[in-house]
């Protein structure tokens, strides 16, 4: 005779009454109600593995601290610790099903974590899921805690993990730009201001700028990362530490430092730390800065590569896919375009963080779920964008060297370099005539006998044009324009 089938549900109870929970689910009644109440984004918290891992770190640290203080039996504490260790290794993440956007200041996320950990701990103790008389999600897993210190602490840990990956991706992108800067160090081109010819520079200088900008933004992100390492764990509901042992905050922070490897510190004033979202605003502002500058860089790449025949066409972006369903042969700058869109999203996320932080009232900010969602999205997407831009675009960029040399040779911007030698009025007259007649600045200067051919060649050496104050003899930069001069371009 076949064994009777296991019931598909188990019954759990909360203050609103009884509910049937799927028998195989590790979450419980509180999570079930939250899933029903918040069908908002369709994005469960499991979509942010850093957040789930961080929650497990906090709960494990709490269990260790409560065991140290004799507030949890060794058996219960060890079962909780083992369950948290599994979650930190990537297991059971699919059980974190609450929508990332939720009312209640993150209570549903905390409840979800408590229930998953409790039910897995019960299994490890040889008990059935839902047998909370043996090990309870709130009495034991949540001992000495409140959502109001657990959730922001876990969010800060998750943001720190994600920020490190963004720093790594930004370094890869910075390295890619620096390599191109070295490769293009001898390529002379015209610099532009307000999209008009300005003065000569090298393509290497242009790409080095992007590397320097990334270095600066990495420094700012590192500074912002330090600010989110101050936590309010142990403050419980409003920062007074109600229902927590006097030594709990110190011990829990010690254990969470060990588990995460992060130099976390308990805030000096837990009441202030529980309500203040300033560190989140600071981080969001830095992410917006990164996004804005990345977008500007991508604008430049799209503009410099526009063409291939009817645009600037100074550089070539690597072709990665066909660009049109109607125009044969068309290739679009799709990688810079996707990074632009990431940047637009990050700017919008920053506004959401700003409004959510501002909307906090009295001793708690109830809108930290939106802050967490916005910041984790920004970090995740910026990380992917930097990596994609480095690998699928920047590393494969090539320069149209001959075209760039021709543009410099015919640009009236060369008159600026002659200004100290022939005077502003003469340089202006030459520039105006060159613009009207289409003749080169060099030809007009020689025709007017303002300089000798030798003087002109010396002044217009690429090394002097790109670095007018560089001392010493000519360098390897003397390729583009100088080669044209020596080949008889100047009559």
Long-range contacts (C-beta under 8 A, 24 or more apart in sequence): 10-128, 10-129, 10-130, 11-130, 12-130, 21-130, 23-129, 24-129, 25-95, 25-119, 25-129, 26-92, 26-95, 26-115, 26-116, 26-119, 26-120, 26-129, 27-95, 27-96, 27-97, 27-112, 27-115, 27-116, 27-119, 28-111, 28-115, 28-118, 28-119, 28-130, 28-137, 29-115, 30-108, 30-111, 30-112, 30-114, 30-115, 30-137, 31-97, 31-98, 31-108, 31-111, 31-112, 31-115, 31-116, 34-98, 34-99, 34-102, 34-108, 34-111, 34-112, 35-97, 35-98, 35-99, 37-102, 37-103, 37-108, 38-98, 38-99, 38-101, 38-102, 38-103, 38-108, 39-99, 40-99, 40-101, 40-102, 41-99, 41-100, 41-101, 41-373, 42-99, 43-99, 43-100, 43-101, 43-373, 44-96, 44-97, 44-98, 44-99, 44-100, 45-96, 45-97, 45-98, 45-99, 45-100, 45-109, 45-112, 46-93, 46-94, 46-95, 46-96, 46-97, 47-100, 48-100, 48-158, 48-372, 48-376, 48-380, 49-90, 49-93, 50-157, 50-158, 50-159, 50-161, 50-162, 50-376, 51-109, 51-154, 51-155, 51-158, 51-372, 51-376, 52-87, 52-93, 52-96, 52-113, 53-87, 53-88, 53-158, 53-161, 54-153, 54-154, 54-155, 54-157, 54-158, 54-161, 54-260, 55-87, 55-96, 55-109, 55-110, 55-113, 55-150, 55-154, 56-84, 56-85, 56-87, 56-88, 56-113, 56-117, 57-84, 57-88, 57-154, 57-157, 57-256, 57-259, 57-260, 58-150, 58-153, 58-154, 58-157, 58-233, 58-252, 58-256, 59-84, 59-113, 59-114, 59-117, 59-141, 59-150, 60-84, 60-85, 60-88, 60-255, 60-259, 61-233, 61-252, 61-253, 61-255, 61-256, 61-259, 62-141, 62-142, 62-143, 62-144, 62-145, 62-150, 62-252, 63-141, 63-143, 64-251, 64-252, 64-255, 65-144, 65-245, 65-248, 65-251, 65-252, 65-254, 65-255, 66-143, 66-144, 66-245, 66-248, 68-251, 69-245, 69-247, 69-248, 69-251, 71-143, 71-144, 71-245, 72-140, 72-143, 75-125, 76-121, 76-135, 76-140, 79-121, 79-122, 79-124, 79-125, 79-135, 80-117, 80-118, 80-121, 80-135, 80-140, 80-141, 82-121, 82-124, 83-116, 83-117, 83-118, 83-120, 83-121, 83-124, 84-117, 86-120, 87-116, 87-117, 87-120, 88-259, 92-116, 92-120, 100-369, 100-372, 100-373, 101-369, 101-370, 101-373, 102-369, 103-366, 104-147, 104-366, 105-147, 105-148, 105-151, 105-364, 105-365, 105-366, 105-367, 105-368, 105-369, 106-147, 106-150, 106-151, 106-152, 106-155, 106-368, 106-369, 106-372, 107-147, 107-151, 109-147, 109-151, 109-369, 110-142, 110-145, 110-147, 110-150, 110-151, 111-137, 111-147, 113-141, 113-150, 114-138, 114-141, 114-142, 117-141, 144-234, 144-236, 144-243, 144-244, 144-245, 144-248, 144-252, 145-236, 145-244, 146-235, 146-236, 146-237, 146-243, 148-232, 148-235, 148-236, 148-237, 148-238, 148-274, 148-364, 149-231, 149-232, 149-233, 149-234, 149-235, 149-236, 149-239, 149-270, 149-274, 150-233, 151-368, 152-231, 152-232, 152-274, 152-368, 153-231, 153-232, 153-233, 153-256, 155-368, 155-371, 155-372, 155-375, 156-228, 156-229, 156-231, 156-264, 156-279, 157-231, 157-256, 157-260, 157-262, 157-264, 158-372, 158-376, 159-228, 159-280, 159-283, 159-372, 159-375, 159-376, 159-379, 160-225, 160-228, 160-229, 160-260, 160-262, 161-260, 162-376, 162-379, 162-380, 162-383, 163-221, 163-224, 163-225, 163-228, 163-283, 163-379, 164-225, 165-379, 165-383, 166-221, 166-290, 166-379, 166-382, 166-383, 166-386, 167-218, 167-221, 167-222, 167-225, 168-383, 169-382, 169-383, 169-384, 169-386, 169-387, 169-390, 170-214, 170-217, 170-218, 170-221, 170-290, 170-386, 171-214, 171-218, 172-386, 172-387, 172-390, 172-391, 173-214, 173-386, 173-387, 173-389, 173-390, 173-394, 174-211, 174-214, 174-215, 174-218, 175-211, 175-390, 176-389, 176-390, 176-391, 176-394, 176-395, 177-207, 177-208, 177-210, 177-211, 177-214, 177-394, 178-207, 178-208, 178-211, 179-395, 180-204, 180-207, 180-394, 180-397, 181-205, 181-207, 181-208, 181-211, 183-399, 184-399, 185-476, 185-477, 186-462, 186-476, 186-477, 186-479, 186-480, 187-399, 187-401, 187-404, 187-479, 187-480, 188-404, 188-405, 188-408, 188-462, 188-465, 188-466, 188-477, 188-479, 188-480, 188-481, 189-314, 189-404, 189-407, 189-408, 190-407, 190-408, 190-411, 190-413, 191-413, 197-411, 197-412, 197-413, 198-413, 198-416, 199-413, 199-416, 199-417, 199-465, 200-408, 200-411, 200-413, 200-414, 200-417, 200-462, 200-465, 200-466, 200-481, 201-465, 201-466, 202-462, 202-466, 202-477, 203-314, 203-315, 203-399, 203-404, 205-466, 206-300, 210-297, 210-300, 213-293, 213-297, 214-293, 217-286, 217-289, 217-290, 217-293, 220-286, 220-289, 220-290, 221-286, 221-287, 221-290, 223-286, 224-279, 224-282, 224-283, 224-285, 224-286, 225-283, 227-278, 227-279, 227-282, 227-283, 228-279, 228-280, 228-283, 229-262, 229-263, 229-264, 229-265, 230-264, 230-265, 230-266, 230-267, 230-273, 230-279, 231-256, 231-264, 231-265, 231-266, 231-267, 231-273, 232-266, 232-267, 232-270, 232-273, 232-274, 233-266, 234-266, 234-270, 235-267, 235-270, 235-271, 235-273, 235-274, 238-271, 238-274, 238-275, 238-363, 238-364, 239-269, 239-270, 239-271, 239-272, 239-273, 239-274, 239-275, 239-363, 240-270, 240-271, 241-270, 271-363, 274-363, 274-364, 275-360, 275-362, 275-363, 275-364, 275-365, 277-356, 277-357, 277-360, 277-365, 277-368, 277-371, 278-357, 280-353, 280-357, 280-368, 280-371, 280-375, 281-353, 281-354, 281-357, 283-375, 284-349, 284-350, 284-353, 284-354, 284-371, 284-374, 284-375, 284-378, 285-350, 287-346, 287-349, 287-350, 287-375, 287-378, 287-379, 287-382, 288-346, 288-347, 288-350, 290-346, 290-382, 291-342, 291-343, 291-346, 291-347, 291-378, 291-382, 292-343, 292-347, 294-339, 294-342, 294-343, 294-382, 294-385, 294-386, 294-389, 295-339, 295-340, 295-343, 295-344, 298-336, 298-337, 298-339, 298-340, 298-343, 298-389, 299-336, 299-340, 301-333, 301-336, 301-393, 301-394, 301-397, 302-333, 302-336, 302-337, 305-333, 305-397, 313-400, 313-403, 314-399, 314-400, 314-403, 314-404, 314-407, 315-397, 315-398, 315-399, 315-400, 316-397, 316-398, 316-399, 316-400, 317-393, 317-396, 317-397, 318-392, 318-393, 318-395, 318-396, 318-397, 320-392, 320-393, 335-388, 335-389, 335-392, 335-393, 336-389, 336-393, 338-385, 338-388, 339-385, 339-386, 339-388, 339-389, 342-381, 342-382, 342-384, 342-385, 343-385, 345-377, 345-378, 345-381, 346-378, 346-381, 346-382, 349-374, 349-375, 349-377, 349-378, 350-374, 350-378, 401-479, 401-480, 404-480, 405-479, 405-480, 405-481, 405-483, 405-484, 408-465, 408-480, 408-481, 409-440, 409-442, 409-481, 409-484, 409-489, 410-440, 411-441, 412-441, 414-441, 414-442, 414-460, 414-465, 415-441, 417-459, 417-460, 417-464, 417-465, 417-468, 418-445, 418-450, 418-451, 418-459, 421-451, 421-455, 421-459, 422-450, 422-451, 426-450, 440-489, 442-485, 442-489, 442-490, 443-490, 443-491, 446-490, 446-491, 453-490, 456-485, 456-490, 457-482, 457-485, 457-486, 457-490, 460-485
